[in-house]
Amino acid sequence: MRLATNMEMNKVFYTDSNGRDFLKRVRDYREDWSLSVTQPVAGNYYPLNLGIFMADKKSELSVLVDRATGGASIAGGQLELMLHR
């Protein structure tokens, strides 16, 4: 599922950390090492147990999930959820 908005999120979104707290994610960036992007879709998917959200100065979009799911933001203003069945 892909949700598209006109939000200005500057590549930043948040995913849960095993249902406990939310971690800041930045598309195509890793804090610990210099990332060479070879797989822009797969490299930006994260496991979700609780939810994913993005926010700008005016609004916030949150999606809560009821089962383990993959989540990403592949393009600006978009959130994606993937359920492997």
Salt bridges, closest charged atoms under 4 A:
ASP66 OD2 - ARG67 NH2 3.20
GLU80 OE2 - ARG2 NE 3.01
